Amino acid sequence: MLKLYFHPRSSYSRRVRIALIEKNIPHEEVILDMAKNGHKAPDYLALNPYGRVPTITEDGLVLYESTAILNYLEATRPAPPLVPADVKQRALVDMHMKLCDIQLGRYTGVIVFPRRFLAKEKWDIPAMDAATVEIKKHLVLLEAQLTGKQYLVAEQFTLADLCYMTLLHFLPVMEITPPPTVAAWVERLLARPSAAATQPDA
Ligand SMILES: N[C@@H](CCC(=O)N[C@@H](CS)C(=O)NCC(=O)O)C(=O)O
C-alpha cells in the first residue's frame, strides 16, 4: 500500500494529502514528529536524504518533492483527473506548478515559517519585507491570468490550483491582501472538502 510520510502543518505535504483525498486513494499515513527532528532521524534520511516532507513509498519506489509525487499519482491513478486531457493545457498546468514554487513557494517560506514557528526577535524583517514585495508582484500577475476564470487552466480544478492553494492559505498569516479575483479563487479552492479535511491547526 502507498505510504505517506508527512507532517500535518506542512504545506507541501498538504498538496499530496489533498490529491490522495480528491482521487480517493487508499494509503497509510506516517506522521513525523518534526518538533523532535523526526525528519532528520537516520531511518527517515535513509528514505529522503534531504530530510524534508512529504515522501511516499510504493512497491519499492521512494519518491519525494511534492510536484513529482502529484505527477506520479496522476499517472498511476488518472481518474478522477486533476489535469486536462489536452496536451497543450497539460503543459500549462506544468508551467503553473513550476511557477508556483519558483515565484511563490520560495518567498512564502521566508515569511510563514518565522511567523508560525519563531519568536519575533528571531524574524529577519528585511528578508520578510523583500519576500512580501515579490509575492505581491506575483499576485498581480495571477490576477491578470485569472480574470474571467474560475481556475488557472482549462476551467477545471487541476494540479496547478492544488499547488497554489496550500501556500495561499497563509495569505492572512503573511498579512497580504490579495487582489479580488485571486481572493475569490483562493476562497473557492479552500472551500473544497479536501482542503477542509487537511486544514492545519495553526
Ligand atoms: N520542494 C519540496 C519542499 C518540501 C519542504 O520544504 N517541506 C518542509 C515542510 S513544509 C520541510 O520538510 N522542512 C524541513 C526542512 O527543510 O528541514 C516539496 O515540494 O516537497
The ligand as a Tripos MOL2 file, in Angstrom:
@<TRIPOS>MOLECULE
LIG
   20    19     1     0     0
SMALL
NO_CHARGES

@<TRIPOS>ATOM
      1 N1         10.2420   21.2860   -2.6280 N.3       1 LIG1
      2 C1          9.7740   20.4330   -1.5540 C.3       1 LIG1
      3 C2          9.5910   21.2770   -0.3180 C.3       1 LIG1
      4 C3          9.3390   20.4180    0.9010 C.3       1 LIG1
      5 C4          9.5580   21.2140    2.1820 C.2       1 LIG1
      6 O1         10.2290   22.2490    2.1940 O.2       1 LIG1
      7 N2          8.9840   20.7040    3.2790 N.am      1 LIG1
      8 C5          9.1660   21.3430    4.5530 C.3       1 LIG1
      9 C6          7.8930   21.3090    5.3510 C.3       1 LIG1
     10 S1          6.5970   22.2110    4.5340 S.3       1 LIG1
     11 C7         10.2310   20.5830    5.3350 C.2       1 LIG1
     12 O2         10.2490   19.3800    5.3110 O.2       1 LIG1
     13 N3         11.1090   21.3210    6.0290 N.am      1 LIG1
     14 C8         12.0910   20.7460    6.8570 C.3       1 LIG1
     15 C9         13.4820   21.1060    6.4640 C.2       1 LIG1
     16 O3         13.6620   21.7380    5.3770 O.co2     1 LIG1
     17 O4         14.3940   20.7680    7.2070 O.co2     1 LIG1
     18 C10         8.4700   19.7630   -1.9770 C.2       1 LIG1
     19 O5          7.7950   20.2840   -2.8680 O.co2     1 LIG1
     20 O6          8.1480   18.6850   -1.4520 O.co2     1 LIG1
@<TRIPOS>BOND
     1     1     2 1
     2     2     3 1
     3     2    18 1
     4     3     4 1
     5     4     5 1
     6     5     6 2
     7     5     7 1
     8     7     8 1
     9     8     9 1
    10     8    11 1
    11     9    10 1
    12    11    12 2
    13    11    13 1
    14    13    14 1
    15    14    15 1
    16    15    16 2
    17    15    17 1
    18    18    19 2
    19    18    20 1
@<TRIPOS>SUBSTRUCTURE
     1 LIG1         1 GROUP 0 **** ****
